[in-house]
């Protein structure tokens, strides 16, 4: 299958295997909770985790299109737009912690681990797709522009997550409910300071995404440590 060949190529095979494993474990935890409690209340996490995979799929396809055509076709632009539209779904799972404040206190710690395992997996899925898109931007416009791209995506995602959590819009509503989405965004633009949530949440979540990405980017660019013993062993020994 084409997408599997793109996902598990040599360059990104390691994080893909790790994310696949994390997704399987997260889904297994959700299923175990359902059998344990006999309730389907947290089954939505499986759907949200599926949505978190979509930006990575679009990013992989967009990168392939760019490599094959240098980005000069409509397919690349369409896939990039689809990636941008669905990207907020990846970090959105973190907002599902709100369900812990309203129900099932007897299983609080179990549910917290459940939500956070799915949320962390979704976040890293999104960041891998973001890294792939950043590499394209760096190739076209350079390193500084690529970090401006990261900041811009973080800001747009913070706003997109606000639309999803508080105004209850889905990514596909852009196509199926365009007028409703337009009105919702228009009302926010008309009065962004209407309440503390509408103003602070997008900014704070954007800051969270940017800081988290920068930290993960730094960790993935660590150089292997060289120890004195290793250095000495690599030198030729006297006869």
Secondary structure, 3 states (H helix, E strand, C coil): CHHHHHHCCCCCHHHHHHHHHHHHHHHHHHHHHHHHHCCCCCCHHHHHHHHHHHHHHHHHHHHHHHHHHCCCCHHHHHHHHHHHHHHHHHHHHHHHHHHHHCCCHHHHHHHHHHHHHHHHHHHHHHHHHHHHHHHHHHHHHCHHHHHHHHHHHHHHHHHHHHHHHCCCCCCCHHHHCHHHHHHHHHHHHHCCCCCHHHHHHHHHHHHHHHHHHHHHHHHHCCCCCCCHHHHHHHCCCCC
